[in-house]
């Protein structure tokens, strides 16, 4: 798929993360990666390698086993990374649900 702007891709990205569990797995992955980055100078440089591995592992798990789609990072790695950070910030501040509504997406409700 071709996107003309980051904002256009963002609308697609949010649609690819319709389930709350998918977004939570992404949040966990991004948080893990950021903590590895933060603590790598104190603990070990190996955390710099572990961070992206954890981040992508949690995110890809959520796409394959929760959402049932292919990760957007396969086709658009940079835009996906930027959108993941944006989603993380919106979730951290409690504004992700509002963003989903703004884009006219309907989140899939889950018991888990």
CORHUNOR-V287971 format. One record per residue. N is the residue number from 1. OMEGA is omega in radians with two decimals (none if undefined). NEAR is the number of other C-alpha atoms within 12 Angstrom. Layout:
N | OMEGA | NEAR
N | OMEGA | NEAR
This chain:
1 | 3.11 | 11
2 | 3.13 | 11
3 | -3.10 | 15
4 | -3.11 | 12
5 | 3.09 | 12
6 | -3.13 | 19
7 | 3.07 | 17
8 | 3.09 | 17
9 | -3.13 | 28
10 | 3.12 | 31
11 | 3.07 | 26
12 | -3.10 | 27
13 | 3.14 | 38
14 | 3.09 | 39
15 | 3.12 | 29
16 | -3.13 | 36
17 | -3.03 | 41
18 | -3.12 | 32
19 | -3.13 | 29
20 | 3.14 | 29
21 | 3.09 | 26
22 | 3.13 | 36
23 | 3.12 | 42
24 | 3.09 | 31
25 | 3.09 | 33
26 | 3.12 | 41
27 | 3.12 | 33
28 | 3.13 | 30
29 | 3.14 | 32
30 | 3.10 | 36
31 | 3.11 | 28
32 | -3.13 | 29
33 | 3.14 | 31
34 | 3.09 | 24
35 | 3.07 | 22
36 | 3.11 | 26
37 | -3.11 | 25
38 | -3.05 | 17
39 | -3.11 | 18
40 | 3.10 | 19
41 | -3.11 | 13
42 | -3.01 | 13
43 | -3.07 | 13
44 | 3.06 | 15
45 | -3.14 | 15
46 | 3.09 | 16
47 | 3.08 | 23
48 | 3.07 | 23
49 | -3.11 | 18
50 | -3.09 | 23
51 | 3.13 | 27
52 | 3.11 | 24
53 | 3.11 | 22
54 | -3.12 | 27
55 | -3.13 | 33
56 | 3.14 | 32
57 | 3.14 | 24
58 | -3.11 | 29
59 | -3.10 | 41
60 | 3.05 | 31
61 | -3.08 | 26
62 | 3.14 | 30
63 | -3.08 | 30
64 | -3.00 | 20
65 | 3.13 | 18
66 | -3.06 | 27
67 | 3.14 | 29
68 | 3.09 | 18
69 | -3.13 | 22
70 | 3.13 | 20
71 | 3.12 | 33
72 | -3.12 | 29
73 | 3.11 | 22
74 | -3.10 | 17
75 | -3.06 | 16
76 | -3.01 | 23
77 | -3.10 | 16
78 | 3.14 | 16
79 | 3.11 | 27
80 | 3.12 | 30
81 | 3.14 | 29
82 | 3.10 | 21
83 | 3.09 | 32
84 | 3.09 | 39
85 | 3.11 | 27
86 | 3.12 | 26
87 | 3.10 | 38
88 | -3.14 | 31
89 | 3.12 | 20
90 | 3.10 | 21
91 | -3.14 | 25
92 | -3.11 | 19
93 | 3.09 | 13
94 | -3.09 | 13
95 | -3.08 | 16
96 | 3.13 | 28
97 | 3.09 | 26
98 | 3.13 | 18
99 | 3.10 | 25
100 | 3.12 | 29
101 | 3.14 | 16
102 | -3.13 | 15
103 | 3.12 | 21
104 | 3.11 | 15
105 | 3.08 | 22
106 | 3.12 | 19
107 | 3.09 | 25
108 | -3.14 | 21
109 | -3.13 | 15
110 | 3.07 | 14
111 | -3.08 | 7
112 | none | 11
